[in-house]
Amino acid sequence: MTIDDLRRLVRGPEASAGALAEALQGEPELANAVLEIANAPGLARGARFAAVDRAVAVLGKRAVVEIALFVLAGRTMDQ
């Protein structure tokens, strides 16, 4: 996934939290980053999330997009 792919995903007619979670499931690096943040001690509130869709529901679409952008930007910088 690229930044442009993410942008199209969140601005397209199918722009839902479910569609975002589904797209992230195919991107292990992005899914792991989202799960790591969702499971952070300050956010998890005692629950551990193993599924990306639950993490998206807890963090919210906007926060997940920001996490994904951060990871994707890092990929771009490494190239």
PDB file with SEQRES, HELIX, SHEET and CRYST1 records, atoms N, CA, C and O in Angstrom:
SEQRES   1 A   79  MET THR ILE ASP ASP LEU ARG ARG LEU VAL ARG GLY PRO          
SEQRES   2 A   79  GLU ALA SER ALA GLY ALA LEU ALA GLU ALA LEU GLN GLY          
SEQRES   3 A   79  GLU PRO GLU LEU ALA ASN ALA VAL LEU GLU ILE ALA ASN          
SEQRES   4 A   79  ALA PRO GLY LEU ALA ARG GLY ALA ARG PHE ALA ALA VAL          
SEQRES   5 A   79  ASP ARG ALA VAL ALA VAL LEU GLY LYS ARG ALA VAL VAL          
SEQRES   6 A   79  GLU ILE ALA LEU PHE VAL LEU ALA GLY ARG THR MET ASP          
SEQRES   7 A   79  GLN                                                          
HELIX    1 AA1 ILE A    3  ARG A   11  1                                   9    
HELIX    2 AA2 ALA A   17  GLN A   25  1                                   9    
HELIX    3 AA3 PRO A   28  ALA A   38  1                                  11    
HELIX    4 AA4 PRO A   41  ALA A   44  1                                   4    
HELIX    5 AA5 VAL A   52  LEU A   59  1                                   8    
HELIX    6 AA6 LYS A   61  ASP A   78  1                                  18    
CRYST1    1.000    1.000    1.000  90.00  90.00  90.00 P 1           1          
ATOM      1  N   MET A   1       0.851  -1.179   0.000  1.00  0.00           N  
ATOM      2  CA  MET A   1       0.000   0.000   0.000  1.00  0.00           C  
ATOM      3  C   MET A   1       0.890   1.233   0.000  1.00  0.00           C  
ATOM      4  O   MET A   1       1.921   1.279   0.672  1.00  0.00           O  
ATOM      5  N   THR A   2       0.477   2.210  -0.755  1.00  0.00           N  
ATOM      6  CA  THR A   2       1.194   3.489  -0.792  1.00  0.00           C  
ATOM      7  C   THR A   2       0.325   4.559  -0.124  1.00  0.00           C  
ATOM      8  O   THR A   2      -0.836   4.325   0.211  1.00  0.00           O  
ATOM      9  N   ILE A   3       0.912   5.716   0.054  1.00  0.00           N  
ATOM     10  CA  ILE A   3       0.152   6.835   0.618  1.00  0.00           C  
ATOM     11  C   ILE A   3      -1.019   7.179  -0.298  1.00  0.00           C  
ATOM     12  O   ILE A   3      -2.112   7.481   0.181  1.00  0.00           O  
ATOM     13  N   ASP A   4      -0.800   7.135  -1.600  1.00  0.00           N  
ATOM     14  CA  ASP A   4      -1.889   7.414  -2.540  1.00  0.00           C  
ATOM     15  C   ASP A   4      -2.995   6.372  -2.441  1.00  0.00           C  
ATOM     16  O   ASP A   4      -4.175   6.712  -2.527  1.00  0.00           O  
ATOM     17  N   ASP A   5      -2.624   5.100  -2.261  1.00  0.00           N  
ATOM     18  CA  ASP A   5      -3.634   4.048  -2.081  1.00  0.00           C  
ATOM     19  C   ASP A   5      -4.472   4.323  -0.834  1.00  0.00           C  
ATOM     20  O   ASP A   5      -5.697   4.198  -0.853  1.00  0.00           O  
ATOM     21  N   LEU A   6      -3.798   4.697   0.237  1.00  0.00           N  
ATOM     22  CA  LEU A   6      -4.501   4.999   1.485  1.00  0.00           C  
ATOM     23  C   LEU A   6      -5.429   6.199   1.301  1.00  0.00           C  
ATOM     24  O   LEU A   6      -6.569   6.186   1.766  1.00  0.00           O  
ATOM     25  N   ARG A   7      -4.948   7.211   0.636  1.00  0.00           N  
ATOM     26  CA  ARG A   7      -5.756   8.398   0.373  1.00  0.00           C  
ATOM     27  C   ARG A   7      -7.012   8.043  -0.422  1.00  0.00           C  
ATOM     28  O   ARG A   7      -8.107   8.496  -0.091  1.00  0.00           O  
ATOM     29  N   ARG A   8      -6.852   7.232  -1.469  1.00  0.00           N  
ATOM     30  CA  ARG A   8      -8.018   6.818  -2.267  1.00  0.00           C  
ATOM     31  C   ARG A   8      -8.995   6.000  -1.422  1.00  0.00           C  
ATOM     32  O   ARG A   8     -10.211   6.146  -1.542  1.00  0.00           O  
ATOM     33  N   LEU A   9      -8.448   5.147  -0.575  1.00  0.00           N  
ATOM     34  CA  LEU A   9      -9.286   4.298   0.267  1.00  0.00           C  
ATOM     35  C   LEU A   9     -10.147   5.116   1.216  1.00  0.00           C  
ATOM     36  O   LEU A   9     -11.335   4.830   1.364  1.00  0.00           O  
ATOM     37  N   VAL A  10      -9.585   6.113   1.853  1.00  0.00           N  
ATOM     38  CA  VAL A  10     -10.345   6.858   2.860  1.00  0.00           C  
ATOM     39  C   VAL A  10     -11.200   7.973   2.258  1.00  0.00           C  
ATOM     40  O   VAL A  10     -12.079   8.511   2.931  1.00  0.00           O  
ATOM     41  N   ARG A  11     -10.952   8.317   1.009  1.00  0.00           N  
ATOM     42  CA  ARG A  11     -11.758   9.362   0.378  1.00  0.00           C  
ATOM     43  C   ARG A  11     -12.769   8.812  -0.619  1.00  0.00           C  
ATOM     44  O   ARG A  11     -13.611   9.553  -1.125  1.00  0.00           O  
ATOM     45  N   GLY A  12     -12.687   7.523  -0.899  1.00  0.00           N  
ATOM     46  CA  GLY A  12     -13.561   6.917  -1.897  1.00  0.00           C  
ATOM     47  C   GLY A  12     -14.965   6.692  -1.386  1.00  0.00           C  
ATOM     48  O   GLY A  12     -15.257   6.931  -0.214  1.00  0.00           O  
ATOM     49  N   PRO A  13     -15.839   6.229  -2.275  1.00  0.00           N  
ATOM     50  CA  PRO A  13     -17.235   6.000  -1.909  1.00  0.00           C  
ATOM     51  C   PRO A  13     -17.410   4.884  -0.872  1.00  0.00           C  
ATOM     52  O   PRO A  13     -18.427   4.844  -0.180  1.00  0.00           O  
ATOM     53  N   GLU A  14     -16.454   4.000  -0.758  1.00  0.00           N  
ATOM     54  CA  GLU A  14     -16.515   2.896   0.201  1.00  0.00           C  
ATOM     55  C   GLU A  14     -15.705   3.209   1.461  1.00  0.00           C  
ATOM     56  O   GLU A  14     -15.259   2.288   2.146  1.00  0.00           O  
ATOM     57  N   ALA A  15     -15.511   4.471   1.772  1.00  0.00           N  
ATOM     58  CA  ALA A  15     -14.655   4.900   2.887  1.00  0.00           C  
ATOM     59  C   ALA A  15     -15.317   4.609   4.229  1.00  0.00           C  
ATOM     60  O   ALA A  15     -16.024   5.448   4.788  1.00  0.00           O  
ATOM     61  N   SER A  16     -15.073   3.408   4.728  1.00  0.00           N  
ATOM     62  CA  SER A  16     -15.629   3.030   6.026  1.00  0.00           C  
ATOM     63  C   SER A  16     -14.516   2.457   6.888  1.00  0.00           C  
ATOM     64  O   SER A  16     -13.445   2.103   6.395  1.00  0.00           O  
ATOM     65  N   ALA A  17     -14.786   2.375   8.164  1.00  0.00           N  
ATOM     66  CA  ALA A  17     -13.816   1.780   9.081  1.00  0.00           C  
ATOM     67  C   ALA A  17     -13.604   0.314   8.720  1.00  0.00           C  
ATOM     68  O   ALA A  17     -12.488  -0.192   8.835  1.00  0.00           O  
ATOM     69  N   GLY A  18     -14.647  -0.368   8.291  1.00  0.00           N  
ATOM     70  CA  GLY A  18     -14.531  -1.764   7.895  1.00  0.00           C  
ATOM     71  C   GLY A  18     -13.639  -1.959   6.679  1.00  0.00           C  
ATOM     72  O   GLY A  18     -12.832  -2.886   6.631  1.00  0.00           O  
ATOM     73  N   ALA A  19     -13.792  -1.078   5.699  1.00  0.00           N  
ATOM     74  CA  ALA A  19     -12.950  -1.153   4.498  1.00  0.00           C  
ATOM     75  C   ALA A  19     -11.491  -0.869   4.847  1.00  0.00           C  
ATOM     76  O   ALA A  19     -10.582  -1.495   4.301  1.00  0.00           O  
ATOM     77  N   LEU A  20     -11.276   0.070   5.750  1.00  0.00           N  
ATOM     78  CA  LEU A  20      -9.915   0.389   6.192  1.00  0.00           C  
ATOM     79  C   LEU A  20      -9.301  -0.804   6.909  1.00  0.00           C  
ATOM     80  O   LEU A  20      -8.155  -1.166   6.641  1.00  0.00           O  
ATOM     81  N   ALA A  21     -10.046  -1.415   7.812  1.00  0.00           N  
ATOM     82  CA  ALA A  21      -9.544  -2.580   8.548  1.00  0.00           C  
ATOM     83  C   ALA A  21      -9.228  -3.728   7.594  1.00  0.00           C  
ATOM     84  O   ALA A  21      -8.215  -4.410   7.750  1.00  0.00           O  
ATOM     85  N   GLU A  22     -10.083  -3.936   6.621  1.00  0.00           N  
ATOM     86  CA  GLU A  22      -9.861  -5.005   5.646  1.00  0.00           C  
ATOM     87  C   GLU A  22      -8.589  -4.764   4.840  1.00  0.00           C  
ATOM     88  O   GLU A  22      -7.818  -5.693   4.598  1.00  0.00           O  
ATOM     89  N   ALA A  23      -8.369  -3.523   4.427  1.00  0.00           N  
ATOM     90  CA  ALA A  23      -7.163  -3.192   3.669  1.00  0.00           C  
ATOM     91  C   ALA A  23      -5.910  -3.377   4.523  1.00  0.00           C  
ATOM     92  O   ALA A  23      -4.882  -3.837   4.027  1.00  0.00           O  
ATOM     93  N   LEU A  24      -5.993  -3.024   5.785  1.00  0.00           N  
ATOM     94  CA  LEU A  24      -4.834  -3.146   6.672  1.00  0.00           C  
ATOM     95  C   LEU A  24      -4.481  -4.601   6.944  1.00  0.00           C  
ATOM     96  O   LEU A  24      -3.314  -4.920   7.172  1.00  0.00           O  
ATOM     97  N   GLN A  25      -5.466  -5.482   6.923  1.00  0.00           N  
ATOM     98  CA  GLN A  25      -5.201  -6.895   7.170  1.00  0.00           C  
ATOM     99  C   GLN A  25      -4.273  -7.485   6.118  1.00  0.00           C  
ATOM    100  O   GLN A  25      -3.573  -8.462   6.384  1.00  0.00           O  
ATOM    101  N   GLY A  26      -4.264  -6.906   4.938  1.00  0.00           N  
ATOM    102  CA  GLY A  26      -3.371  -7.356   3.874  1.00  0.00           C  
ATOM    103  C   GLY A  26      -1.996  -6.714   3.937  1.00  0.00           C  
ATOM    104  O   GLY A  26      -1.141  -6.993   3.097  1.00  0.00           O  
ATOM    105  N   GLU A  27      -1.778  -5.861   4.919  1.00  0.00           N  
ATOM    106  CA  GLU A  27      -0.510  -5.144   5.091  1.00  0.00           C  
ATOM    107  C   GLU A  27       0.020  -5.408   6.490  1.00  0.00           C  
ATOM    108  O   GLU A  27      -0.268  -4.635   7.404  1.00  0.00           O  
ATOM    109  N   PRO A  28       0.789  -6.479   6.688  1.00  0.00           N  
ATOM    110  CA  PRO A  28       1.228  -6.848   8.040  1.00  0.00           C  
ATOM    111  C   PRO A  28       1.936  -5.726   8.810  1.00  0.00           C  
ATOM    112  O   PRO A  28       1.714  -5.571  10.011  1.00  0.00           O  
ATOM    113  N   GLU A  29       2.767  -4.959   8.148  1.00  0.00           N  
ATOM    114  CA  GLU A  29       3.481  -3.882   8.843  1.00  0.00           C  
ATOM    115  C   GLU A  29       2.507  -2.831   9.378  1.00  0.00           C  
ATOM    116  O   GLU A  29       2.649  -2.368  10.510  1.00  0.00           O  
ATOM    117  N   LEU A  30       1.533  -2.464   8.576  1.00  0.00           N  
ATOM    118  CA  LEU A  30       0.550  -1.473   9.002  1.00  0.00           C  
ATOM    119  C   LEU A  30      -0.362  -2.054  10.081  1.00  0.00           C  
ATOM    120  O   LEU A  30      -0.658  -1.386  11.072  1.00  0.00           O  
ATOM    121  N   ALA A  31      -0.805  -3.289   9.892  1.00  0.00           N  
ATOM    122  CA  ALA A  31      -1.671  -3.938  10.880  1.00  0.00           C  
ATOM    123  C   ALA A  31      -0.966  -4.045  12.225  1.00  0.00           C  
ATOM    124  O   ALA A  31      -1.569  -3.782  13.266  1.00  0.00           O  
ATOM    125  N   ASN A  32       0.296  -4.425  12.211  1.00  0.00           N  
ATOM    126  CA  ASN A  32       1.051  -4.536  13.461  1.00  0.00           C  
ATOM    127  C   ASN A  32       1.210  -3.188  14.146  1.00  0.00           C  
ATOM    128  O   ASN A  32       1.129  -3.107  15.372  1.00  0.00           O  
ATOM    129  N   ALA A  33       1.436  -2.131  13.378  1.00  0.00           N  
ATOM    130  CA  ALA A  33       1.578  -0.794  13.963  1.00  0.00           C  
ATOM    131  C   ALA A  33       0.268  -0.370  14.636  1.00  0.00           C  
ATOM    132  O   ALA A  33       0.282   0.174  15.741  1.00  0.00           O  
ATOM    133  N   VAL A  34      -0.843  -0.618  13.976  1.00  0.00           N  
ATOM    134  CA  VAL A  34      -2.150  -0.261  14.541  1.00  0.00           C  
ATOM    135  C   VAL A  34      -2.414  -1.068  15.811  1.00  0.00           C  
ATOM    136  O   VAL A  34      -2.852  -0.517  16.821  1.00  0.00           O  
ATOM    137  N   LEU A  35      -2.149  -2.365  15.757  1.00  0.00           N  
ATOM    138  CA  LEU A  35      -2.373  -3.208  16.937  1.00  0.00           C  
ATOM    139  C   LEU A  35      -1.452  -2.819  18.093  1.00  0.00           C  
ATOM    140  O   LEU A  35      -1.856  -2.854  19.255  1.00  0.00           O  
ATOM    141  N   GLU A  36      -0.221  -2.452  17.768  1.00  0.00           N  
ATOM    142  CA  GLU A  36       0.714  -2.037  18.818  1.00  0.00           C  
ATOM    143  C   GLU A  36       0.208  -0.789  19.537  1.00  0.00           C  
ATOM    144  O   GLU A  36       0.263  -0.712  20.764  1.00  0.00           O  
ATOM    145  N   ILE A  37      -0.277   0.173  18.785  1.00  0.00           N  
ATOM    146  CA  ILE A  37      -0.817   1.396  19.393  1.00  0.00           C  
ATOM    147  C   ILE A  37      -2.095   1.082  20.176  1.00  0.00           C  
ATOM    148  O   ILE A  37      -2.267   1.554  21.300  1.00  0.00           O  
ATOM    149  N   ALA A  38      -2.987   0.287  19.586  1.00  0.00           N  
ATOM    150  CA  ALA A  38      -4.241  -0.044  20.262  1.00  0.00           C  
ATOM    151  C   ALA A  38      -3.999  -0.792  21.564  1.00  0.00           C  
ATOM    152  O   ALA A  38      -4.776  -0.664  22.510  1.00  0.00           O  
ATOM    153  N   ASN A  39      -2.928  -1.569  21.616  1.00  0.00           N  
ATOM    154  CA  ASN A  39      -2.618  -2.356  22.808  1.00  0.00           C  
ATOM    155  C   ASN A  39      -1.656  -1.655  23.765  1.00  0.00           C  
ATOM    156  O   ASN A  39      -1.208  -2.252  24.743  1.00  0.00           O  
ATOM    157  N   ALA A  40      -1.342  -0.408  23.490  1.00  0.00           N  
ATOM    158  CA  ALA A  40      -0.463   0.355  24.386  1.00  0.00           C  
ATOM    159  C   ALA A  40      -1.131   0.478  25.758  1.00  0.00           C  
ATOM    160  O   ALA A  40      -2.349   0.631  25.836  1.00  0.00           O  
ATOM    161  N   PRO A  41      -0.354   0.412  26.832  1.00  0.00           N  
ATOM    162  CA  PRO A  41      -0.937   0.435  28.186  1.00  0.00           C  
ATOM    163  C   PRO A  41      -1.894   1.596  28.444  1.00  0.00           C  
ATOM    164  O   PRO A  41      -2.891   1.419  29.144  1.00  0.00           O  
ATOM    165  N   GLY A  42      -1.622   2.749  27.908  1.00  0.00           N  
ATOM    166  CA  GLY A  42      -2.483   3.901  28.149  1.00  0.00           C  
ATOM    167  C   GLY A  42      -3.800   3.872  27.401  1.00  0.00           C  
ATOM    168  O   GLY A  42      -4.741   4.577  27.766  1.00  0.00           O  
ATOM    169  N   LEU A  43      -3.873   3.060  26.355  1.00  0.00           N  
ATOM    170  CA  LEU A  43      -5.087   3.014  25.538  1.00  0.00           C  
ATOM    171  C   LEU A  43      -5.894   1.736  25.709  1.00  0.00           C  
ATOM    172  O   LEU A  43      -7.119   1.757  25.586  1.00  0.00           O  
ATOM    173  N   ALA A  44      -5.234   0.641  25.988  1.00  0.00           N  
ATOM    174  CA  ALA A  44      -5.889  -0.661  25.966  1.00  0.00           C  
ATOM    175  C   ALA A  44      -6.916  -0.840  27.085  1.00  0.00           C  
ATOM    176  O   ALA A  44      -7.853  -1.624  26.939  1.00  0.00           O  
ATOM    177  N   ARG A  45      -6.756  -0.140  28.174  1.00  0.00           N  
ATOM    178  CA  ARG A  45      -7.696  -0.237  29.294  1.00  0.00           C  
ATOM    179  C   ARG A  45      -7.909  -1.686  29.725  1.00  0.00           C  
ATOM    180  O   ARG A  45      -9.031  -2.090  30.030  1.00  0.00           O  
ATOM    181  N   GLY A  46      -6.831  -2.460  29.748  1.00  0.00           N  
ATOM    182  CA  GLY A  46      -6.905  -3.836  30.220  1.00  0.00           C  
ATOM    183  C   GLY A  46      -7.248  -4.867  29.163  1.00  0.00           C  
ATOM    184  O   GLY A  46      -7.061  -6.062  29.394  1.00  0.00           O  
ATOM    185  N   ALA A  47      -7.739  -4.446  28.023  1.00  0.00           N  
ATOM    186  CA  ALA A  47      -8.087  -5.384  26.952  1.00  0.00           C  
ATOM    187  C   ALA A  47      -6.946  -5.452  25.945  1.00  0.00           C  
ATOM    188  O   ALA A  47      -6.283  -4.449  25.679  1.00  0.00           O  
ATOM    189  N   ARG A  48      -6.722  -6.635  25.388  1.00  0.00           N  
ATOM    190  CA  ARG A  48      -5.714  -6.798  24.334  1.00  0.00           C  
ATOM    191  C   ARG A  48      -6.454  -7.091  23.038  1.00  0.00           C  
ATOM    192  O   ARG A  48      -7.349  -7.935  22.996  1.00  0.00           O  
ATOM    193  N   PHE A  49      -6.074  -6.390  21.994  1.00  0.00           N  
ATOM    194  CA  PHE A  49      -6.707  -6.568  20.698  1.00  0.00           C  
ATOM    195  C   PHE A  49      -5.824  -7.397  19.793  1.00  0.00           C  
ATOM    196  O   PHE A  49      -4.637  -7.108  19.639  1.00  0.00           O  
ATOM    197  N   ALA A  50      -6.396  -8.423  19.196  1.00  0.00           N  
ATOM    198  CA  ALA A  50      -5.675  -9.259  18.248  1.00  0.00           C  
ATOM    199  C   ALA A  50      -6.184  -9.019  16.828  1.00  0.00           C  
ATOM    200  O   ALA A  50      -5.504  -9.349  15.856  1.00  0.00           O  
ATOM    201  N   ALA A  51      -7.367  -8.452  16.713  1.00  0.00           N  
ATOM    202  CA  ALA A  51      -7.983  -8.231  15.407  1.00  0.00           C  
ATOM    203  C   ALA A  51      -7.906  -6.756  15.027  1.00  0.00           C  
ATOM    204  O   ALA A  51      -8.188  -5.869  15.832  1.00  0.00           O  
ATOM    205  N   VAL A  52      -7.519  -6.526  13.788  1.00  0.00           N  
ATOM    206  CA  VAL A  52      -7.374  -5.154  13.301  1.00  0.00           C  
ATOM    207  C   VAL A  52      -8.707  -4.417  13.325  1.00  0.00           C  
ATOM    208  O   VAL A  52      -8.746  -3.231  13.650  1.00  0.00           O  
ATOM    209  N   ASP A  53      -9.789  -5.092  12.989  1.00  0.00           N  
ATOM    210  CA  ASP A  53     -11.080  -4.399  12.951  1.00  0.00           C  
ATOM    211  C   ASP A  53     -11.483  -3.875  14.328  1.00  0.00           C  
ATOM    212  O   ASP A  53     -12.081  -2.804  14.426  1.00  0.00           O  
ATOM    213  N   ARG A  54     -11.163  -4.613  15.390  1.00  0.00           N  
ATOM    214  CA  ARG A  54     -11.454  -4.131  16.753  1.00  0.00           C  
ATOM    215  C   ARG A  54     -10.562  -2.948  17.094  1.00  0.00           C  
ATOM    216  O   ARG A  54     -11.009  -1.989  17.722  1.00  0.00           O  
ATOM    217  N   ALA A  55      -9.307  -3.014  16.685  1.00  0.00           N  
ATOM    218  CA  ALA A  55      -8.393  -1.903  16.944  1.00  0.00           C  
ATOM    219  C   ALA A  55      -8.863  -0.637  16.225  1.00  0.00           C  
ATOM    220  O   ALA A  55      -8.804   0.457  16.786  1.00  0.00           O  
ATOM    221  N   VAL A  56      -9.326  -0.787  14.990  1.00  0.00           N  
ATOM    222  CA  VAL A  56      -9.853   0.360  14.238  1.00  0.00           C  
ATOM    223  C   VAL A  56     -11.079   0.919  14.945  1.00  0.00           C  
ATOM    224  O   VAL A  56     -11.240   2.136  15.033  1.00  0.00           O  
ATOM    225  N   ALA A  57     -11.940   0.048  15.448  1.00  0.00           N  
ATOM    226  CA  ALA A  57     -13.144   0.506  16.153  1.00  0.00           C  
ATOM    227  C   ALA A  57     -12.785   1.279  17.420  1.00  0.00           C  
ATOM    228  O   ALA A  57     -13.440   2.269  17.747  1.00  0.00           O  
ATOM    229  N   VAL A  58     -11.755   0.837  18.132  1.00  0.00           N  
ATOM    230  CA  VAL A  58     -11.363   1.498  19.383  1.00  0.00           C  
ATOM    231  C   VAL A  58     -10.623   2.806  19.116  1.00  0.00           C  
ATOM    232  O   VAL A  58     -10.915   3.827  19.739  1.00  0.00           O  
ATOM    233  N   LEU A  59      -9.665   2.775  18.191  1.00  0.00           N  
ATOM    234  CA  LEU A  59      -8.856   3.969  17.925  1.00  0.00           C  
ATOM    235  C   LEU A  59      -9.600   5.002  17.095  1.00  0.00           C  
ATOM    236  O   LEU A  59      -9.395   6.205  17.261  1.00  0.00           O  
ATOM    237  N   GLY A  60     -10.455   4.538  16.209  1.00  0.00           N  
ATOM    238  CA  GLY A  60     -11.151   5.437  15.291  1.00  0.00           C  
ATOM    239  C   GLY A  60     -10.419   5.512  13.959  1.00  0.00           C  
ATOM    240  O   GLY A  60      -9.200   5.355  13.887  1.00  0.00           O  
ATOM    241  N   LYS A  61     -11.181   5.753  12.927  1.00  0.00           N  
ATOM    242  CA  LYS A  61     -10.636   5.774  11.569  1.00  0.00           C  
ATOM    243  C   LYS A  61      -9.549   6.819  11.396  1.00  0.00           C  
ATOM    244  O   LYS A  61      -8.514   6.548  10.786  1.00  0.00           O  
ATOM    245  N   ARG A  62      -9.775   7.997  11.923  1.00  0.00           N  
ATOM    246  CA  ARG A  62      -8.805   9.081  11.749  1.00  0.00           C  
ATOM    247  C   ARG A  62      -7.450   8.730  12.364  1.00  0.00           C  
ATOM    248  O   ARG A  62      -6.412   8.942  11.737  1.00  0.00           O  
ATOM    249  N   ALA A  63      -7.455   8.196  13.589  1.00  0.00           N  
ATOM    250  CA  ALA A  63      -6.195   7.826  14.253  1.00  0.00           C  
ATOM    251  C   ALA A  63      -5.488   6.716  13.487  1.00  0.00           C  
ATOM    252  O   ALA A  63      -4.264   6.734  13.357  1.00  0.00           O  
ATOM    253  N   VAL A  64      -6.247   5.756  12.982  1.00  0.00           N  
ATOM    254  CA  VAL A  64      -5.645   4.653  12.236  1.00  0.00           C  
ATOM    255  C   VAL A  64      -5.023   5.160  10.937  1.00  0.00           C  
ATOM    256  O   VAL A  64      -3.943   4.714  10.550  1.00  0.00           O  
ATOM    257  N   VAL A  65      -5.691   6.075  10.276  1.00  0.00           N  
ATOM    258  CA  VAL A  65      -5.131   6.668   9.054  1.00  0.00           C  
ATOM    259  C   VAL A  65      -3.829   7.396   9.385  1.00  0.00           C  
ATOM    260  O   VAL A  65      -2.862   7.292   8.629  1.00  0.00           O  
ATOM    261  N   GLU A  66      -3.784   8.120  10.481  1.00  0.00           N  
ATOM    262  CA  GLU A  66      -2.562   8.823  10.868  1.00  0.00           C  
ATOM    263  C   GLU A  66      -1.428   7.848  11.168  1.00  0.00           C  
ATOM    264  O   GLU A  66      -0.283   8.102  10.795  1.00  0.00           O  
ATOM    265  N   ILE A  67      -1.732   6.737  11.836  1.00  0.00           N  
ATOM    266  CA  ILE A  67      -0.716   5.710  12.103  1.00  0.00           C  
ATOM    267  C   ILE A  67      -0.203   5.139  10.780  1.00  0.00           C  
ATOM    268  O   ILE A  67       1.005   5.009  10.580  1.00  0.00           O  
ATOM    269  N   ALA A  68      -1.121   4.803   9.888  1.00  0.00           N  
ATOM    270  CA  ALA A  68      -0.743   4.234   8.596  1.00  0.00           C  
ATOM    271  C   ALA A  68       0.105   5.221   7.794  1.00  0.00           C  
ATOM    272  O   ALA A  68       1.088   4.827   7.167  1.00  0.00           O  
ATOM    273  N   LEU A  69      -0.268   6.488   7.811  1.00  0.00           N  
ATOM    274  CA  LEU A  69       0.526   7.499   7.102  1.00  0.00           C  
ATOM    275  C   LEU A  69       1.941   7.590   7.666  1.00  0.00           C  
ATOM    276  O   LEU A  69       2.904   7.732   6.913  1.00  0.00           O  
ATOM    277  N   PHE A  70       2.064   7.510   8.963  1.00  0.00           N  
ATOM    278  CA  PHE A  70       3.369   7.550   9.611  1.00  0.00           C  
ATOM    279  C   PHE A  70       4.235   6.380   9.138  1.00  0.00           C  
ATOM    280  O   PHE A  70       5.401   6.569   8.794  1.00  0.00           O  
ATOM    281  N   VAL A  71       3.670   5.181   9.122  1.00  0.00           N  
ATOM    282  CA  VAL A  71       4.414   3.994   8.691  1.00  0.00           C  
ATOM    283  C   VAL A  71       4.766   4.093   7.210  1.00  0.00           C  
ATOM    284  O   VAL A  71       5.896   3.800   6.820  1.00  0.00           O  
ATOM    285  N   LEU A  72       3.812   4.501   6.389  1.00  0.00           N  
ATOM    286  CA  LEU A  72       4.051   4.614   4.950  1.00  0.00           C  
ATOM    287  C   LEU A  72       5.092   5.693   4.646  1.00  0.00           C  
ATOM    288  O   LEU A  72       5.922   5.523   3.753  1.00  0.00           O  
ATOM    289  N   ALA A  73       5.047   6.786   5.377  1.00  0.00           N  
ATOM    290  CA  ALA A  73       6.051   7.843   5.181  1.00  0.00           C  
ATOM    291  C   ALA A  73       7.435   7.319   5.544  1.00  0.00           C  
ATOM    292  O   ALA A  73       8.415   7.645   4.874  1.00  0.00           O  
ATOM    293  N   GLY A  74       7.525   6.518   6.589  1.00  0.00           N  
ATOM    294  CA  GLY A  74       8.794   5.919   6.971  1.00  0.00           C  
ATOM    295  C   GLY A  74       9.331   5.011   5.878  1.00  0.00           C  
ATOM    296  O   GLY A  74      10.533   4.999   5.613  1.00  0.00           O  
ATOM    297  N   ARG A  75       8.452   4.257   5.247  1.00  0.00           N  
ATOM    298  CA  ARG A  75       8.863   3.410   4.128  1.00  0.00           C  
ATOM    299  C   ARG A  75       9.445   4.255   3.002  1.00  0.00           C  
ATOM    300  O   ARG A  75      10.476   3.914   2.422  1.00  0.00           O  
ATOM    301  N   THR A  76       8.776   5.356   2.701  1.00  0.00           N  
ATOM    302  CA  THR A  76       9.209   6.239   1.638  1.00  0.00           C  
ATOM    303  C   THR A  76      10.575   6.839   1.949  1.00  0.00           C  
ATOM    304  O   THR A  76      11.422   6.962   1.064  1.00  0.00           O  
ATOM    305  N   MET A  77      10.783   7.207   3.198  1.00  0.00           N  
ATOM    306  CA  MET A  77      12.055   7.804   3.597  1.00  0.00           C  
ATOM    307  C   MET A  77      13.205   6.775   3.505  1.00  0.00           C  
ATOM    308  O   MET A  77      14.346   7.143   3.224  1.00  0.00           O  
ATOM    309  N   ASP A  78      12.899   5.507   3.739  1.00  0.00           N  
ATOM    310  CA  ASP A  78      13.914   4.461   3.706  1.00  0.00           C  
ATOM    311  C   ASP A  78      14.351   4.102   2.294  1.00  0.00           C  
ATOM    312  O   ASP A  78      15.402   3.489   2.104  1.00  0.00           O  
ATOM    313  N   GLN A  79      13.558   4.477   1.312  1.00  0.00           N  
ATOM    314  CA  GLN A  79      13.889   4.098  -0.082  1.00  0.00           C  
ATOM    315  C   GLN A  79      14.921   5.003  -0.676  1.00  0.00           C  
ATOM    316  O   GLN A  79      15.308   4.824  -1.831  1.00  0.00           O  
TER     317      GLN A  79                                                      
END                                                                             
